[in-house]
């Protein structure tokens, strides 16, 4: 082999070596991105959870009621009284509120003479009577209204003539019911009340002229309990 051939072969070998090195570098750069391209990584997704507990409370103690209006025991008369309950809850599905009266019937009992003089108002078959209906005896009744009419339980809604199933409105002093020792649903709210929802309970005592049975001179008292529960 002459000198020219040796030189030419050496050049070719060097060229092939250079090409091989370039190909190796190209493959390394394209198939090892995590090493060659810093600051780029696959997404890493996770969640953070926190449970918030439901709370419900009466914002203030429901005030006692002193009925307004003097009632004569023989010739009769009317008296009314009002109290309010304000419920606060963060339950997205709202709350219910029930009312019960003592453990005996009638609910309104004389402090001295006992309790047959003022009877529990007789409600209709729908649970409440549209418009207060007097009787021949002295009676004690209540009605419900609310700051948000849809909150009122169906039994206390009216359609202008009757209370109950077909009612959608809350006419003033429309649906009256007598006290019971079992729970009666008065509110059924379906949303939260973060700022408080107000329920107004109005009471009425009616004594007709010459009531039967007779009503003794006394102070008569009924005890009511409200229970609010998140739905």
Secondary structure, 3 states (H helix, E strand, C coil): CCHHHHHHHHHHHHHHHHHHHHHHHHHHHHHCHHHHCCCCCCCCCCCCCCCCCCCEEECCCCCCCCCECCCECCCEEEEEEEEEEEEEECCCCCEEEEEEECCCCCCCEECCCECCCEEECCCCCCCCEECCCCCCCEEEEEEEEECCHHHECHHHCECCCCECCCCCECCCCCEEEECCCCCEEEEECCCCEEEEEEEEEEEEEEECCCCCCCCCCCCEECCEEEEEEEC
